[in-house]
Amino acid sequence: MSNLFEKSINLGVGLFVYSREKVEDMVEELVSKGEIAKKDARQFAGELVKRGEDQRNELKKLINEEVTQALDSVNVAKKEDLVTKDEISQIVREQVKQVLKEQGISK
């Protein structure tokens, strides 16, 4: 079984695109061909699905890191760097109060 498992894992990154249903279909086909014992099929399918999920998560992490790095290198503003409408309103209120105070109109 381990040799068959290794061959399946050698599908490489392509395994992460397999849905659980496709993996189960593939394992059922292997069972019907006698390449894997029926008693091992569930465990084998679970291992393949887990491996696919791990690869999917690793790919997401890698993409996230690369996108973050690319955005940092071009100096693009991030969401947390942007000033909100409420923050702008507060700044304007404070400036108006300061000007009125400086002109003696307000205390």
N, C-alpha and C positions, 0 to 999 in steps of 0.2 A: 504494500500500500504506500510506503513512503516514496518509492520511486515514482509511482503514479502521481502522488501528491506533488512531488518536485516538478514533474512535467507540467502539471496544471499551474503551479506557481510560476513556471517559466513563461506563462502567458504574459508575464510582466505587468506593466502598468495597466494593460488592457483589462485585467481582472476587475479593477475597481468599477468599471462600467457595467459589469454583469449585475443584474438584479437577482434577488434571492430566488425568484422563480426560474430564471435562466440557469442558475447554478444547480438548482434541484433537478431541472430537466436534464442537464448535462450528466449529473451523477446517476440519474435513473437510466440514462443511455449506457453509461459505463457498467451499471449493474446488469442490464439486459445483455450486454456483450460478454459478461463474465469477467470483466477486467477489475471489478471490485466486488467484494462480498456484500450481500444485502445488509448483513448486520453492521458493516462498517460504513454504509452509505450515509446515514444521518450525521455521524461524526465528521465524515469527510466533507459533506456539504456545509456543515457548520464551520469547519476550519476554512473552507474556501470563502464563505460569506464574511467571516471575521477578517480574513486577509484582505478581501476587497474593501471592507469598511476601513481598515487600517490604512490602506493605500489611498483611499478617498480622503481621509482626514489628513494624511501627510501631504497630499497634493494641495488641499485647501490651505494648509499652513504655509507651504512653500509659495503658493500664489500670493497669499496675504503679505508675506514677508517681502516678496519681490515688488509688489505694487507699492507697499509702504516705502521701500527703499527708492523706487523710481520717483514717487511723488516728493520725497524728501530731497532728492537730487535736483529737481526742477523748482524747488522752493514754492510749491503750491500751498495756498492757505488751507488749513484743516478746519473742520467744523468748529472745534473748540477755539480757534483763532478769530472767528467771525464775531462781530458785535451784533447783539440782538436788537430788535425794535425797542424793547423795553429798556435796554441799557442806553440806547441813543436818547430815548425820551428822558431818562433820568439825568444824563449828561447835559441835555439842553435845559432842563429845569434848573439844575445847579448853576449853569452859566447865566441864565436869566436872573436868578436870585443874586448872583455875584454882581452883575452889572447894575441892577436896581439898588443894591446896597452901596456900591461905589458912587452912584449918582445921588445918594441920600434919599431915594424914594422909599426905600424899605429898610427895616432894621436888621 
